[in-house]
Amino acid sequence: MSDTKESEIYAAPRRPSIATGEVDETVYDPKGEDEFEIFKQTTDGVQFRIVGWPKAAIIFLKVIFATGVLSIPTAMYGLGAVGGALSVVGWGALNTYFAIVQGNFRNSHAQCHSIADMAHVVGGPVLREICGGLFIIAYVLCAGSGVIGLSTGLNALSDHAACTVWWAFLSAVVIVSCASVRKYDKIGWLTWAGFVSIYLAVFIVVIGVTVRDRPAAAPATGDFDLGYKVIAYPSFMVGMTATCTIFVSSAGTSAFLPVISEMKNPRDYKKAVYVCMAVVQASYLTFALIVYRWCGKWVSNPSLGSAGPTMKKKNSFVHWGTWLSCTIVLGSISFILAEAIPIFSYLIALTGSICFAPLAIILPGWLWLHDHAEWKRGSVLKKMVWAGHWLLIAVGVFTCVGGTYGVVQSIRAAYKNGTIGGAFVCADNSHTHG
């Protein structure tokens, strides 16, 4: 009896291997894998496990790509081309590594299907609630940045035909509507359309800035200072805001975890992550450097202006009422935050420092230490790697505290000097009319 129970609980491997991205697959069979998953392969009820790894990669791309590519060129003005490029590569590599760490941890702990579940394993119910709350706050802020970006685009396309608040409200309605679709498979077409449209839009912007004699936001006539810097020497406030902006551009990997539960083969998660992050980092580096080189300090902001049986009953009125209530309430909060902090890069940076520094650096480092506790008593190399993960946790703490301070000071300065005129104002945030 005990042997049977043991095999059911540990249908997936108990411990990830030493190397990043490798998961021990010595004990694996399809039936055991299905028992391990929260969504079972069934012939009746709602079937969730139908997402292949290519579609998962596209979902990941859409989660990561939009906010990052729209905010990095602005951040590069604070860090300079060299500092900005190194920041993109460094944060991208770290976020990719911790995405794999989270996937390995999930595949070695049967009860983990979200970042909050993982927090519960290493820190108990209190940490679970903290991380769950941070996850919700993070994506409310991300939705807020989406409201700002979409309202900026609508302002530009309509030649500021309506008050910006109305465009923001319309943007929030669209976001809530899309968020109300409850299965990743059903939003597959939407993620394809979203990723392709944003990628093409950015590509067009990149080409567009190179054929102009001066940036669109620069003075129309006369000499002007481009403000392009190969190496910059920012203040702490500016540097931390720019660093957090670049960090958060690829830090949303905790949102990958729920997708695993809907994948046909959850062990294909690594393929989706590597494809996603390779495309993202190559695109970020290329697009951001070109836009910054041609626009300098005149780059627009955002840059486009330059389980179990109960799961079978999820079609009930109660479920849909709960689901839609969550999306509408959280979408409304996103709208309010977008109007309160109407500068895109500041909202993105604040999301990175407050939420993603703990979720994407501190907690994954802790997860690794939890599953590799014996390394502190191993060889010299293992001890160094073990200590290195403590160092990464310290980096996360510094990014959280220092980044939040820097961003808050930047927002205060923006209100003080008039860059932010106020909350819920009708001014054209696309700067189409100067």
VEXDREN-2710 file (C-alpha; in Angstrom, 1 decimal):
% VEXDREN-2710
k/r/px/py/pz
1/MET/0.0/0.0/0.0
2/SER/2.7/2.4/0.9
3/ASP/4.7/1.6/-2.2
4/THR/1.6/2.3/-4.4
5/LYS/1.0/5.6/-2.6
6/GLU/4.7/6.6/-3.0
7/SER/4.7/6.0/-6.8
8/GLU/1.5/8.1/-7.1
9/ILE/3.0/11.1/-5.3
10/TYR/6.3/11.0/-7.1
11/ALA/5.2/10.1/-10.6
12/ALA/7.5/12.9/-11.7
13/PRO/11.2/13.0/-10.8
14/ARG/11.9/13.9/-7.2
15/ARG/14.9/16.1/-7.9
16/PRO/16.1/18.1/-10.9
17/SER/19.6/17.3/-12.1
18/ILE/22.6/19.5/-11.5
19/ALA/22.7/21.1/-14.9
20/THR/20.4/24.0/-15.7
21/GLY/17.5/22.9/-17.9
22/GLU/18.0/19.2/-17.4
23/VAL/15.3/17.1/-15.7
24/ASP/15.9/13.6/-14.7
25/GLU/13.6/11.4/-16.8
26/THR/14.7/7.9/-15.6
27/VAL/11.3/7.2/-14.0
28/TYR/8.6/8.2/-16.4
29/ASP/5.5/6.7/-17.9
30/PRO/2.5/8.5/-19.4
31/LYS/0.0/7.2/-16.9
32/GLY/2.2/8.4/-14.0
33/GLU/2.7/11.7/-15.6
34/ASP/-1.1/12.2/-15.9
35/GLU/-1.5/11.4/-12.2
36/PHE/1.0/14.1/-11.5
37/GLU/-0.9/16.8/-13.3
38/ILE/-3.7/18.9/-11.9
39/PHE/-5.6/18.6/-15.3
40/LYS/-6.1/14.9/-16.3
41/GLN/-6.4/13.5/-19.8
42/THR/-10.2/12.8/-19.9
43/THR/-12.8/11.8/-22.4
44/ASP/-15.6/13.8/-20.7
45/GLY/-15.9/17.2/-19.2
46/VAL/-13.6/20.1/-20.1
47/GLN/-10.3/19.0/-21.7
48/PHE/-7.5/21.4/-20.7
49/ARG/-4.4/19.4/-21.6
50/ILE/-4.2/20.4/-25.4
51/VAL/-1.5/23.0/-25.6
52/GLY/1.6/21.9/-27.6
53/TRP/5.0/23.4/-26.9
54/PRO/5.0/25.6/-30.1
55/LYS/1.8/27.2/-28.9
56/ALA/3.2/27.5/-25.4
57/ALA/6.2/29.3/-26.8
58/ILE/4.0/31.8/-28.5
59/ILE/2.0/32.3/-25.3
60/PHE/5.3/32.9/-23.5
61/LEU/6.4/35.3/-26.2
62/LYS/3.3/37.4/-25.9
63/VAL/3.6/37.4/-22.1
64/ILE/7.2/38.7/-22.3
65/PHE/7.7/40.6/-25.5
66/ALA/5.2/43.5/-25.5
67/THR/6.1/45.4/-22.4
68/GLY/9.9/44.9/-22.8
69/VAL/10.3/46.0/-26.4
70/LEU/8.2/49.2/-25.7
71/SER/10.2/50.3/-22.7
72/ILE/13.9/49.3/-23.2
73/PRO/14.8/52.1/-25.7
74/THR/13.8/54.7/-23.1
75/ALA/15.9/52.9/-20.4
76/MET/18.9/52.9/-22.7
77/TYR/19.0/56.7/-22.5
78/GLY/19.7/56.4/-18.8
79/LEU/22.3/53.6/-19.0
80/GLY/23.9/54.4/-22.4
81/ALA/24.2/52.0/-25.3
82/VAL/26.9/49.8/-23.7
83/GLY/25.3/49.7/-20.3
84/GLY/21.9/49.1/-21.7
85/ALA/23.1/46.3/-24.0
86/LEU/24.9/44.6/-21.1
87/SER/21.8/45.0/-18.9
88/VAL/19.6/43.4/-21.6
89/VAL/21.9/40.4/-22.0
90/GLY/22.6/39.9/-18.3
91/TRP/19.0/40.2/-17.1
92/GLY/17.8/38.1/-20.0
93/ALA/20.3/35.3/-19.2
94/LEU/19.3/35.4/-15.5
95/ASN/15.6/35.4/-16.2
96/THR/16.0/32.4/-18.6
97/TYR/18.0/30.5/-16.0
98/PHE/15.4/31.1/-13.2
99/ALA/12.5/30.2/-15.6
100/ILE/14.2/26.7/-16.0
101/VAL/14.7/26.5/-12.2
102/GLN/11.0/27.1/-11.7
103/GLY/10.1/24.5/-14.2
104/ASN/12.5/22.0/-12.6
105/PHE/11.1/22.7/-9.2
106/ARG/7.5/22.3/-10.5
107/ASN/8.4/19.0/-12.1
108/SER/9.9/17.6/-8.9
109/HIS/7.0/18.7/-6.5
110/ALA/3.7/17.2/-7.4
111/GLN/1.6/19.8/-5.6
112/CYS/3.2/22.8/-7.4
113/HIS/1.3/24.4/-10.3
114/SER/1.9/28.1/-9.6
115/ILE/4.5/30.3/-8.1
116/ALA/2.4/30.5/-4.9
117/ASP/2.4/26.7/-4.6
118/MET/6.2/26.7/-4.8
119/ALA/6.4/29.4/-2.2
120/HIS/4.3/27.2/0.1
121/VAL/6.8/24.4/-0.2
122/VAL/9.8/26.5/0.9
123/GLY/8.1/29.0/3.2
124/GLY/4.7/27.7/4.3
125/PRO/1.2/29.3/4.0
126/VAL/2.3/32.8/4.9
127/LEU/4.9/33.0/2.0
128/ARG/2.3/31.4/-0.3
129/GLU/-0.1/34.2/0.4
130/ILE/2.6/36.9/0.0
131/CYS/3.8/35.5/-3.3
132/GLY/0.2/35.0/-4.6
133/GLY/-0.6/38.6/-3.7
134/LEU/2.6/39.8/-5.4
135/PHE/1.7/37.8/-8.5
136/ILE/-1.7/39.4/-8.7
137/ILE/-0.3/42.9/-8.1
138/ALA/2.4/42.3/-10.8
139/TYR/-0.1/41.5/-13.5
140/VAL/-2.5/44.2/-12.5
141/LEU/0.4/46.6/-13.0
142/CYS/1.3/44.9/-16.3
143/ALA/-2.3/45.3/-17.4
144/GLY/-2.1/49.0/-16.4
145/SER/1.0/49.4/-18.7
146/GLY/-1.1/47.7/-21.4
147/VAL/-3.8/50.3/-20.9
148/ILE/-1.2/53.1/-21.3
149/GLY/0.3/51.6/-24.4
150/LEU/-3.0/50.9/-26.1
151/SER/-4.4/54.3/-25.3
152/THR/-1.2/55.9/-26.7
153/GLY/-1.7/54.0/-29.9
154/LEU/-5.3/54.9/-30.2
155/ASN/-4.4/58.6/-29.6
156/ALA/-1.9/58.5/-32.4
157/LEU/-4.1/56.7/-34.8
158/SER/-7.1/59.0/-34.1
159/ASP/-5.1/62.2/-34.1
160/HIS/-6.2/62.6/-30.4
161/ALA/-9.9/62.6/-31.4
162/ALA/-11.0/61.9/-27.9
163/CYS/-10.0/62.5/-24.3
164/THR/-7.1/60.1/-23.3
165/VAL/-9.2/58.9/-20.3
166/TRP/-11.8/57.6/-22.7
167/TRP/-9.1/55.8/-24.8
168/ALA/-7.7/54.3/-21.6
169/PHE/-11.2/53.1/-20.5
170/LEU/-11.7/51.5/-23.9
171/SER/-8.3/49.9/-23.7
172/ALA/-9.2/48.5/-20.3
173/VAL/-12.5/47.0/-21.6
174/VAL/-10.6/45.3/-24.4
175/ILE/-8.0/43.9/-22.0
176/VAL/-10.7/42.6/-19.6
177/SER/-12.6/41.0/-22.5
178/CYS/-9.5/39.1/-23.7
179/ALA/-8.6/38.1/-20.1
180/SER/-12.0/36.6/-19.6
181/VAL/-11.1/33.7/-21.9
182/ARG/-10.3/31.0/-19.4
183/LYS/-8.3/28.4/-21.4
184/TYR/-4.9/29.0/-22.9
185/ASP/-5.8/26.9/-25.9
186/LYS/-8.7/29.2/-26.7
187/ILE/-6.4/32.3/-26.7
188/GLY/-3.8/30.6/-28.9
189/TRP/-5.0/32.5/-32.0
190/LEU/-5.1/35.7/-29.9
191/THR/-1.5/35.3/-28.8
192/TRP/-0.4/34.6/-32.3
193/ALA/-2.2/37.7/-33.5
194/GLY/-0.9/39.7/-30.6
195/PHE/2.7/38.7/-31.0
196/VAL/2.8/39.1/-34.8
197/SER/1.1/42.5/-34.6
198/ILE/3.4/43.9/-32.0
199/TYR/6.5/42.4/-33.6
200/LEU/5.6/43.9/-37.0
201/ALA/4.7/47.2/-35.4
202/VAL/8.0/47.4/-33.7
203/PHE/9.8/46.3/-36.9
204/ILE/8.0/49.1/-38.8
205/VAL/9.0/51.6/-36.1
206/VAL/12.7/50.5/-36.3
207/ILE/12.7/51.0/-40.1
208/GLY/10.8/54.3/-39.7
209/VAL/13.2/55.9/-37.3
210/THR/16.2/55.2/-39.7
211/VAL/14.7/57.0/-42.7
212/ARG/13.9/60.2/-40.8
213/ASP/16.3/63.1/-40.7
214/ARG/15.4/63.7/-37.0
215/PRO/13.3/61.9/-34.3
216/ALA/9.6/62.6/-34.4
217/ALA/9.7/64.0/-30.9
218/ALA/12.7/66.3/-31.5
219/PRO/12.2/70.0/-32.5
220/ALA/10.9/70.3/-36.0
221/THR/13.5/72.8/-37.1
222/GLY/16.9/74.0/-36.1
223/ASP/19.8/72.2/-34.3
224/PHE/19.1/69.8/-31.5
225/ASP/21.0/67.5/-29.2
226/LEU/20.3/63.9/-30.0
227/GLY/21.4/62.8/-26.6
228/TYR/22.9/59.4/-27.7
229/LYS/25.5/58.1/-25.3
230/VAL/27.7/55.1/-25.7
231/ILE/28.5/55.1/-22.0
232/ALA/26.3/57.0/-19.5
233/TYR/26.9/58.0/-15.9
234/PRO/23.4/58.0/-14.4
235/SER/22.4/59.0/-10.9
236/PHE/21.2/56.3/-8.6
237/MET/17.6/57.2/-9.2
238/VAL/17.9/57.2/-13.0
239/GLY/20.1/54.1/-13.1
240/MET/17.8/52.0/-10.8
241/THR/14.7/53.0/-12.8
242/ALA/16.3/52.1/-16.1
243/THR/17.7/48.9/-14.7
244/CYS/14.3/47.8/-13.3
245/THR/12.7/48.6/-16.6
246/ILE/15.1/46.4/-18.5
247/PHE/14.9/43.6/-15.8
248/VAL/11.1/43.4/-15.9
249/SER/11.2/43.2/-19.7
250/SER/12.0/39.5/-19.4
251/ALA/11.1/38.8/-15.8
252/GLY/7.5/37.6/-16.2
253/THR/8.5/33.9/-16.3
254/SER/6.3/33.0/-13.2
255/ALA/3.4/33.4/-15.6
256/PHE/4.8/30.5/-17.6
257/LEU/4.0/28.0/-14.9
258/PRO/0.2/27.8/-15.2
259/VAL/0.6/27.1/-18.9
260/ILE/2.6/23.9/-18.1
261/SER/-0.6/22.4/-16.6
262/GLU/-2.4/22.8/-19.9
263/MET/0.5/21.4/-22.1
264/LYS/0.0/18.0/-23.8
265/ASN/3.5/17.1/-22.6
266/PRO/4.6/19.2/-19.6
267/ARG/8.2/18.0/-20.1
268/ASP/8.4/20.0/-23.3
269/TYR/8.3/23.2/-21.2
270/LYS/12.1/23.7/-21.6
271/LYS/11.8/23.8/-25.4
272/ALA/9.1/26.5/-25.2
273/VAL/11.2/28.6/-22.8
274/TYR/14.4/28.4/-24.8
275/VAL/12.7/29.3/-28.1
276/CYS/10.8/32.2/-26.4
277/MET/13.8/33.7/-24.6
278/ALA/16.1/33.3/-27.6
279/VAL/13.7/35.3/-29.8
280/VAL/13.0/37.8/-27.1
281/GLN/16.6/38.6/-26.3
282/ALA/17.8/38.8/-29.9
283/SER/14.9/41.1/-30.7
284/TYR/15.3/43.3/-27.6
285/LEU/18.9/43.9/-28.2
286/THR/18.6/44.6/-32.0
287/PHE/15.4/46.8/-31.8
288/ALA/16.4/48.7/-28.7
289/LEU/19.9/49.6/-29.9
290/ILE/18.7/50.8/-33.3
291/VAL/15.8/52.9/-31.9
292/TYR/18.1/54.4/-29.3
293/ARG/20.9/55.1/-31.8
294/TRP/18.5/57.0/-34.1
295/CYS/16.3/58.7/-31.5
296/GLY/18.6/59.2/-28.5
297/LYS/16.8/61.1/-25.7
298/TRP/13.9/61.8/-28.1
299/VAL/12.6/58.2/-28.0
300/SER/8.9/58.1/-27.2
301/ASN/7.6/56.4/-24.1
302/PRO/6.3/53.7/-25.0
303/SER/8.6/53.3/-27.9
304/LEU/5.9/52.6/-30.5
305/GLY/5.3/56.3/-30.4
306/SER/8.9/56.5/-32.0
307/ALA/-7.9/19.7/-11.0
308/GLY/-9.6/16.7/-10.3
309/PRO/-13.3/15.8/-10.8
310/THR/-14.5/19.4/-10.0
311/MET/-12.6/20.6/-13.0
312/LYS/-15.3/18.9/-15.2
313/LYS/-17.9/21.4/-13.8
314/LYS/-16.2/24.6/-14.8
315/ASN/-18.8/25.7/-17.2
316/SER/-21.2/26.5/-14.4
317/PHE/-22.8/29.9/-13.7
318/VAL/-20.9/30.2/-10.4
319/HIS/-17.5/29.6/-12.2
320/TRP/-18.2/32.2/-14.9
321/GLY/-19.5/34.7/-12.4
322/THR/-16.4/34.3/-10.3
323/TRP/-14.0/34.4/-13.3
324/LEU/-15.6/37.5/-14.9
325/SER/-15.8/39.2/-11.5
326/CYS/-12.1/38.7/-11.0
327/THR/-11.2/40.0/-14.5
328/ILE/-13.5/43.0/-14.3
329/VAL/-12.3/44.0/-10.8
330/LEU/-8.6/43.6/-11.5
331/GLY/-9.0/45.3/-14.9
332/SER/-10.7/48.3/-13.2
333/ILE/-7.8/48.5/-10.8
334/SER/-5.4/48.4/-13.7
335/PHE/-7.2/51.3/-15.4
336/ILE/-7.0/53.4/-12.2
337/LEU/-3.3/52.7/-11.8
338/ALA/-2.6/53.5/-15.4
339/GLU/-4.3/56.9/-15.0
340/ALA/-2.5/57.6/-11.7
341/ILE/0.9/56.7/-13.1
342/PRO/0.5/57.6/-16.8
343/ILE/4.2/57.3/-17.8
344/PHE/4.8/53.9/-19.3
345/SER/8.3/53.2/-18.2
346/TYR/7.7/54.2/-14.6
347/LEU/4.8/51.8/-14.3
348/ILE/6.9/49.0/-15.9
349/ALA/9.9/49.8/-13.6
350/LEU/7.7/49.8/-10.5
351/THR/6.3/46.4/-11.5
352/GLY/9.8/45.1/-11.7
353/SER/11.1/46.4/-8.4
354/ILE/8.1/45.7/-6.2
355/CYS/6.8/42.4/-7.7
356/PHE/9.2/40.7/-10.1
357/ALA/12.4/41.2/-8.0
358/PRO/10.9/38.9/-5.3
359/LEU/9.1/36.6/-7.8
360/ALA/11.7/36.2/-10.5
361/ILE/15.0/36.4/-8.5
362/ILE/14.6/36.0/-4.7
363/LEU/12.1/33.1/-4.7
364/PRO/13.6/31.1/-7.6
365/GLY/17.0/31.4/-5.8
366/TRP/15.4/30.1/-2.7
367/LEU/13.7/27.2/-4.6
368/TRP/17.1/26.1/-6.0
369/LEU/18.6/26.2/-2.5
370/HIS/15.7/24.1/-1.2
371/ASP/16.3/21.4/-3.7
372/HIS/20.1/21.5/-3.5
373/ALA/20.6/21.8/0.3
374/GLU/23.3/19.1/0.2
375/TRP/25.5/21.2/-2.1
376/LYS/26.7/23.3/0.8
377/ARG/28.5/20.2/2.1
378/GLY/29.7/19.0/-1.3
379/SER/32.8/19.7/-3.4
380/VAL/34.4/23.2/-3.6
381/LEU/32.6/23.8/-6.9
382/LYS/29.2/22.9/-5.5
383/LYS/29.8/25.1/-2.5
384/MET/30.6/28.0/-4.8
385/VAL/27.5/27.4/-6.8
386/TRP/25.4/27.2/-3.6
387/ALA/26.9/30.5/-2.4
388/GLY/26.3/32.0/-5.8
389/HIS/22.6/31.5/-5.4
390/TRP/22.7/33.3/-2.1
391/LEU/24.4/36.1/-4.0
392/LEU/21.6/36.1/-6.5
393/ILE/19.1/36.4/-3.7
394/ALA/21.0/39.4/-2.4
395/VAL/20.8/41.0/-5.9
396/GLY/17.1/40.5/-5.9
397/VAL/16.8/42.2/-2.5
398/PHE/18.8/45.1/-3.7
399/THR/16.8/45.4/-6.9
400/CYS/13.6/45.3/-4.9
401/VAL/14.5/47.9/-2.3
402/GLY/16.8/50.1/-4.3
403/GLY/14.7/49.9/-7.4
404/THR/11.5/50.8/-5.6
405/TYR/13.2/53.8/-4.0
406/GLY/14.5/55.0/-7.3
407/VAL/11.2/54.6/-9.2
408/VAL/9.2/56.3/-6.5
409/GLN/11.6/59.2/-6.5
410/SER/11.4/59.4/-10.3
411/ILE/7.6/59.5/-10.1
412/ARG/7.7/62.2/-7.5
413/ALA/10.1/64.2/-9.6
414/ALA/7.8/63.8/-12.6
415/TYR/4.8/65.2/-10.8
416/LYS/6.9/68.0/-9.4
417/ASN/8.4/69.1/-12.7
418/GLY/5.2/68.8/-14.6
419/THR/6.1/65.7/-16.7
420/ILE/3.0/64.1/-15.2
421/GLY/0.4/66.8/-15.2
422/GLY/-2.0/64.8/-12.9
423/ALA/-4.3/61.8/-12.8
424/PHE/-7.2/61.3/-15.2
425/VAL/-6.2/64.0/-17.6
426/CYS/-7.2/64.3/-21.2
427/ALA/-3.8/65.4/-22.6
428/ASP/-2.5/63.5/-25.6
429/ASN/-0.1/60.8/-24.3
430/SER/1.1/60.0/-27.8
431/HIS/2.5/63.5/-28.1
432/THR/1.1/63.7/-31.6
433/HIS/0.4/67.4/-31.0
434/GLY/3.7/68.1/-29.3
END
